[in-house]
């Protein structure tokens, strides 16, 4: 299967791409409870992706997602790219993108991350030096990244285009949940940003009761309101479980109410209430924008379907509403402010592969997000194949 599947329009493309909690609590015990929960959810990947181990763990943290991935990927404690296993142990501190990426992904299949995060072919030249052996198990992914396929053709063109555009000058959990999970496995069973809001918001088309399908339209703003607080609490719990010390950056957000208290001379209670108000309203805004930024709509692929629409044109709206989102998923390491310069090349390659590009209004996407929550029947019409037109 070519690394990208046409879902309905180009916007509906499937975007690709330590001692852990599982080790301490006993992976077998977690796997046992996981099997019971999987039967209840009844979610089956239409792409053939194995239901992710630990997907239904109630903490939904990035660390646990990685533990499940290590159990599924057949990387044998090394780093897997396609069907080859590599040992990057002596390269971790030399990695130009930072050592965290390799530390986080040890023991997993990094094929999608390797292809999407490296625009040039230079990293490929280093692989033979670190090759260990062939993997024993087949890959748990349908994405092949064919050499003359859509994505690699587009990537080569984008790499050349970036030489002509203006130059412009994360935390651990975000790197896992967003960059390694959501960006590479968007809207699939392996997308942590979908499973993290379950069971309250269920976007994958599967069996749902009427309460989840329709009452969620009313209570979803309450879920948005506690996204920030929930993430903070989850981070604290994960750090405690892993036995990691609390670093100063965890307390950085509280510098805001501290400054409010010392500068305004208001009471501590007043400053705490105002800070909570800021956090909740900001979290609601983030939820409204993030969950409606061309991710969820009945016409956009969600795992289970057999087979996105976007904000573009206004630089301000693009940056404040996660616009140009298809290009953002295709090339997540490129500065979001530069994506507008890449459209000529992007549209050229879309035409070359016979891919239709369509846009819709933000209002349509907001309405579509609620329709997707109510959706239980997968799309049965398969996508048209991507064919290079020479």
C-alpha positions as semicolon CSV with decimal commas, in nm:
position;residue;x (nm);y (nm);z (nm)
1;X;0,000;0,000;0,000
2;X;0,141;0,342;-0,093
3;X;0,219;0,547;0,218
4;X;-0,080;0,774;0,158
5;X;-0,433;0,664;0,083
6;X;-0,680;0,895;-0,086
7;X;-0,971;0,901;0,154
8;X;-1,212;1,136;-0,022
9;X;-1,018;1,444;-0,120
10;X;-0,653;1,523;-0,066
11;X;-0,750;1,667;0,271
12;X;-0,873;1,326;0,373
13;X;-0,534;1,167;0,330
14;X;-0,410;0,952;0,615
15;X;-0,127;1,164;0,745
16;X;0,181;0,980;0,833
17;X;0,387;0,953;0,837
18;X;1,383;0,382;3,075
19;X;1,175;0,206;3,305
20;X;0,813;0,258;3,224
21;X;0,474;0,229;3,387
22;X;0,407;-0,096;3,205
23;X;0,731;-0,246;3,331
24;X;0,668;-0,146;3,691
25;X;0,306;-0,254;3,706
26;X;0,356;-0,572;3,508
27;X;0,291;-0,573;3,136
28;X;0,105;-0,903;3,152
29;X;-0,149;-0,765;3,398
30;X;-0,206;-0,460;3,178
31;X;-0,241;-0,674;2,868
32;X;-0,497;-0,895;3,042
33;X;-0,718;-0,600;3,136
34;X;-0,663;-0,455;2,789
35;X;-0,814;-0,760;2,620
36;X;-1,130;-0,733;2,826
37;X;-1,173;-0,365;2,741
38;X;-1,105;-0,420;2,371
39;X;-1,406;-0,649;2,347
40;X;-1,626;-0,374;2,486
41;X;-1,502;-0,104;2,247
42;X;-1,535;-0,323;1,937
43;X;-1,302;-0,097;1,733
44;X;-1,146;-0,269;1,432
45;X;-0,888;-0,097;1,212
46;X;-0,985;-0,096;0,846
47;X;-0,616;-0,045;0,764
48;X;-0,517;-0,373;0,923
49;X;-0,344;-0,208;1,219
50;X;-0,342;-0,436;1,523
51;X;-0,552;-0,288;1,804
52;X;-0,280;-0,105;2,001
53;X;-0,172;-0,267;2,323
54;X;-0,258;-0,047;2,624
55;X;-0,478;0,182;2,410
56;X;-0,755;0,160;2,668
57;X;-0,537;0,223;2,971
58;X;-0,726;0,491;3,162
59;X;-0,426;0,724;3,202
60;X;-0,385;0,770;2,822
61;X;-0,033;0,908;2,867
62;X;0,240;0,928;2,607
63;X;0,465;0,694;2,807
64;X;0,198;0,423;2,815
65;X;0,131;0,470;2,443
66;X;0,502;0,408;2,381
67;X;0,493;0,096;2,602
68;X;0,208;-0,040;2,392
69;X;0,396;0,042;2,074
70;X;0,705;-0,143;2,200
71;X;0,486;-0,447;2,260
72;X;0,341;-0,432;1,906
73;X;0,620;-0,315;1,677
74;X;0,863;-0,609;1,679
75;X;1,164;-0,381;1,721
76;X;1,328;-0,620;1,970
77;X;1,458;-0,342;2,194
78;X;1,623;-0,161;1,902
79;X;1,500;0,097;1,650
80;X;1,302;-0,039;1,354
81;X;1,286;0,125;1,009
82;X;1,085;-0,078;0,760
83;X;1,199;-0,439;0,814
84;X;1,548;-0,355;0,941
85;X;1,663;-0,319;1,301
86;X;1,922;-0,057;1,395
87;X;2,121;0,025;1,708
88;X;2,149;0,403;1,745
89;X;2,282;0,380;2,102
90;X;2,612;0,550;2,021
91;X;2,437;0,808;1,800
92;X;2,175;0,931;2,049
93;X;2,383;1,224;2,177
94;X;2,491;1,314;1,822
95;X;2,142;1,326;1,673
96;X;2,100;1,674;1,514
97;X;1,731;1,683;1,607
98;X;1,807;1,625;1,976
99;X;1,865;1,311;2,181
100;X;1,509;1,293;2,317
101;X;1,363;1,165;1,990
102;X;1,586;0,857;1,986
103;X;1,559;0,799;2,359
104;X;1,179;0,808;2,343
105;X;1,148;0,574;2,046
106;X;1,394;0,299;2,139
107;X;1,220;-0,035;2,100
108;X;0,964;0,093;1,848
109;X;0,907;0,108;1,474
110;X;1,012;0,459;1,370
111;X;0,956;0,422;0,995
112;X;0,687;0,692;0,970
113;X;0,877;0,930;1,199
114;X;1,199;0,873;1,004
115;X;1,037;0,950;0,670
116;X;0,826;1,247;0,782
117;X;1,084;1,419;1,006
118;X;1,376;1,399;0,760
119;X;1,330;1,592;0,436
120;X;1,677;1,524;0,294
121;X;1,827;1,186;0,212
122;X;2,135;1,248;0,431
123;X;2,004;1,040;0,726
124;X;1,962;0,740;0,494
125;X;2,338;0,733;0,439
126;X;2,395;0,673;0,811
127;X;2,169;0,370;0,836
128;X;2,410;0,098;0,709
129;X;2,658;0,189;0,985
130;X;2,398;0,113;1,253
131;X;2,230;-0,190;1,092
132;X;2,200;-0,495;1,321
133;X;1,969;-0,747;1,156
134;X;1,635;-0,801;0,986
135;X;1,321;-0,791;1,200
136;X;1,149;-1,120;1,278
137;X;0,791;-0,991;1,266
138;X;0,616;-0,806;0,979
139;X;0,543;-0,435;1,029
140;X;0,223;-0,336;1,206
141;X;0,159;-0,060;0,953
142;X;0,015;-0,038;0,600
143;X;0,233;0,258;0,495
144;X;0,508;0,169;0,247
145;X;0,646;0,507;0,129
146;X;0,715;0,389;-0,223
147;X;1,013;0,558;-0,384
148;X;0,814;0,706;-0,674
149;X;0,490;0,733;-0,480
150;X;0,301;1,047;-0,377
151;X;0,473;1,128;-0,048
152;X;0,836;1,077;-0,146
153;X;0,781;1,264;-0,472
154;X;0,625;1,554;-0,280
155;X;0,898;1,546;-0,014
156;X;1,177;1,581;-0,272
157;X;1,002;1,880;-0,428
158;X;0,935;2,043;-0,090
159;X;1,299;1,999;0,011
160;X;1,406;2,193;-0,299
161;X;1,135;2,458;-0,251
162;X;1,243;2,529;0,107
163;X;1,575;2,660;-0,023
164;X;1,388;2,955;-0,176
165;X;1,153;3,054;0,109
166;X;1,231;3,316;0,377
167;X;1,416;3,194;0,686
168;X;1,241;3,227;1,021
169;X;1,382;3,177;1,338
170;X;0,837;2,056;2,370
171;X;0,782;1,904;2,619
172;X;0,822;1,524;2,642
173;X;0,451;1,436;2,662
174;X;0,365;1,661;2,367
175;X;0,641;1,508;2,157
176;X;0,490;1,164;2,213
177;X;0,118;1,235;2,196
178;X;0,130;1,489;1,912
179;X;0,446;1,441;1,706
180;X;0,494;1,065;1,737
181;X;0,132;0,952;1,766
182;X;-0,116;1,204;1,626
183;X;0,094;1,334;1,336
184;X;0,200;0,992;1,215
185;X;-0,118;0,791;1,274
186;X;-0,391;1,055;1,237
187;X;-0,748;0,936;1,301
188;X;-0,643;0,571;1,340
189;X;-0,664;0,344;1,642
190;X;-0,301;0,440;1,709
191;X;-0,380;0,813;1,742
192;X;-0,334;0,894;2,112
193;X;-0,520;1,225;2,075
194;X;-0,833;1,028;1,983
195;X;-0,807;0,768;2,258
196;X;-0,718;1,034;2,518
197;X;-1,067;1,189;2,501
198;X;-1,247;0,857;2,511
199;X;-1,494;0,750;2,641
200;X;-1,635;1,104;2,662
201;X;-1,578;1,190;2,294
202;X;-1,571;0,894;2,057
203;X;-1,470;0,991;1,704
204;X;-1,405;0,649;1,550
205;X;-1,711;0,500;1,376
206;X;-1,808;0,209;1,599
207;X;-2,088;0,107;1,833
208;X;-2,192;0,398;2,059
209;X;-2,490;0,451;2,283
210;X;-2,726;0,743;2,216
211;X;-2,587;0,939;2,511
212;X;-2,234;0,941;2,369
213;X;-2,357;1,005;2,014
214;X;-2,576;1,307;2,081
215;X;-2,550;1,434;2,439
216;X;-2,176;1,474;2,378
217;X;-2,273;1,768;2,155
218;X;-2,380;1,944;2,474
219;X;-2,112;1,835;2,719
220;X;-1,814;1,852;2,480
221;X;-1,735;2,214;2,583
222;X;-1,694;2,085;2,939
223;X;-1,443;1,830;2,808
224;X;-1,259;2,113;2,629
225;X;-1,254;2,315;2,952
226;X;-1,055;2,051;3,137
227;X;-0,807;1,951;2,863
228;X;-0,525;2,159;3,014
229;X;-0,595;2,056;3,372
230;X;-0,633;1,691;3,272
231;X;-0,303;1,699;3,087
232;X;-0,129;1,854;3,388
233;X;-0,271;1,596;3,630
234;X;-0,184;1,312;3,392
235;X;0,174;1,439;3,370
236;X;0,203;1,448;3,750
237;X;0,066;1,095;3,784
238;X;0,294;0,960;3,510
239;X;0,600;1,122;3,672
240;X;0,509;0,974;4,009
241;X;0,453;0,627;3,861
242;X;0,784;0,636;3,675
243;X;0,964;0,751;3,988
244;X;1,089;1,061;3,809
245;X;1,157;1,379;4,000
246;X;0,941;1,684;3,938
247;X;1,135;1,935;3,732
248;X;1,098;2,310;3,760
249;X;0,917;2,342;3,426
250;X;0,613;2,167;3,577
251;X;0,571;2,466;3,805
252;X;0,633;2,726;3,535
253;X;0,257;2,790;3,467
254;X;0,214;2,893;3,829
255;X;0,446;3,189;3,772
256;X;0,140;3,364;3,626
257;X;-0,072;3,369;3,944
258;X;0,243;3,441;4,147
259;X;0,311;3,753;3,939
260;X;-0,056;3,851;3,962
261;X;-0,037;3,827;4,341
262;X;0,281;4,035;4,380
263;X;0,199;4,297;4,116
264;X;-0,174;4,354;4,172
265;X;-0,171;4,315;4,553
266;X;-0,499;4,123;4,527
267;X;-0,571;3,830;4,758
268;X;-0,428;3,486;4,683
269;X;-0,782;3,353;4,641
270;X;-0,868;3,619;4,382
271;X;-0,548;3,548;4,186
272;X;-0,614;3,173;4,198
273;X;-0,969;3,219;4,067
274;X;-0,852;3,449;3,786
275;X;-0,575;3,203;3,693
276;X;-0,826;2,917;3,683
277;X;-1,052;3,129;3,462
278;X;-0,763;3,195;3,223
279;X;-0,674;2,825;3,209
280;X;-1,033;2,711;3,149
281;X;-1,114;2,969;2,880
282;X;-0,783;2,902;2,706
283;X;-0,848;2,528;2,724
284;X;-1,194;2,574;2,570
285;X;-1,045;2,780;2,287
286;X;-0,777;2,517;2,230
287;X;-1,038;2,241;2,221
288;X;-1,265;2,432;1,985
289;X;-0,979;2,503;1,746
290;X;-0,782;2,181;1,785
291;X;-1,071;1,938;1,748
292;X;-1,221;2,134;1,459
293;X;-0,898;2,205;1,269
294;X;-0,987;1,964;0,989
295;X;-0,955;1,644;1,192
296;X;-1,311;1,526;1,247
297;X;-1,583;1,523;0,984
298;X;-1,784;1,237;0,831
299;X;-1,613;1,301;0,497
300;X;-1,264;1,275;0,651
301;X;-1,109;0,934;0,700
302;X;-1,142;0,774;1,043
303;X;-1,015;0,425;1,111
304;X;-1,295;0,184;1,028
305;X;-1,384;0,364;0,703
306;X;-1,309;0,186;0,375
307;X;-1,183;0,486;0,221
308;X;-1,032;1,744;0,549
309;X;-1,080;2,048;0,464
310;X;-0,881;2,347;0,565
311;X;-0,822;2,714;0,648
312;X;-0,576;2,877;0,411
313;X;-0,499;3,218;0,261
314;X;-0,500;3,432;0,577
315;X;-0,167;3,412;0,763
316;X;-0,333;3,525;1,088
317;X;-0,617;3,269;1,066
318;X;-0,376;2,995;0,966
319;X;-0,158;3,051;1,274
320;X;-0,446;3,099;1,519
321;X;-0,674;2,821;1,387
322;X;-0,423;2,554;1,284
323;X;-0,488;2,620;0,916
324;X;-0,286;2,475;0,626
325;X;-0,338;2,161;0,830
326;X;-0,291;1,898;0,561
327;X;0,056;2,035;0,482
328;X;0,124;2,058;0,855
329;X;0,062;1,684;0,890
330;X;0,260;1,599;0,579
331;X;0,561;1,801;0,701
332;X;0,526;1,860;1,077
333;X;0,886;1,974;1,125
334;X;0,849;2,273;0,891
335;X;0,768;2,608;1,054
336;X;0,391;2,653;1,028
337;X;0,441;3,008;0,902
338;X;0,626;2,876;0,595
339;X;0,360;2,634;0,477
340;X;0,187;2,893;0,257
341;X;0,496;2,903;0,034
342;X;0,471;2,530;-0,036
343;X;0,128;2,526;-0,203
344;X;0,249;2,558;-0,565
345;X;0,464;2,246;-0,525
346;X;0,194;2,067;-0,323
347;X;-0,077;2,131;-0,583
348;X;0,160;2,035;-0,865
349;X;0,223;1,692;-0,708
350;X;-0,149;1,649;-0,630
351;X;-0,225;1,705;-0,998
352;X;0,057;1,471;-1,096
353;X;-0,102;1,191;-0,891
354;X;-0,463;1,275;-0,979
355;X;-0,555;1,390;-0,627
356;X;-0,843;1,635;-0,590
357;X;-0,792;1,924;-0,347
358;X;-1,099;2,087;-0,196
359;X;-1,161;2,330;0,089
360;X;-1,462;2,403;0,309
361;X;-1,560;2,661;0,568
362;X;-1,469;2,642;0,936
363;X;-1,841;2,636;1,019
364;X;-1,886;2,322;0,809
365;X;-1,598;2,158;0,995
366;X;-1,746;2,248;1,335
367;X;-2,080;2,096;1,234
368;X;-1,902;1,796;1,088
369;X;-1,716;1,736;1,414
370;X;-2,048;1,685;1,594
371;X;-2,177;1,464;1,312
372;X;-1,865;1,251;1,346
373;X;-1,933;1,204;1,718
374;X;-2,274;1,062;1,627
375;X;-2,141;0,844;1,345
376;X;-2,146;0,469;1,404
377;X;-2,143;0,331;1,049
378;X;-1,805;0,337;0,869
379;X;-1,779;0,458;0,510
380;X;-1,787;0,149;0,290
381;X;-1,678;0,312;-0,035
382;X;-1,302;0,256;-0,076
383;X;-1,079;0,541;-0,192
384;X;-0,977;0,569;-0,551
385;X;-0,619;0,451;-0,594
386;X;-0,339;0,705;-0,624
387;X;-0,191;0,677;-0,972
388;X;0,103;0,874;-1,101
389;X;0,012;1,060;-1,419
390;X;0,325;1,106;-1,630
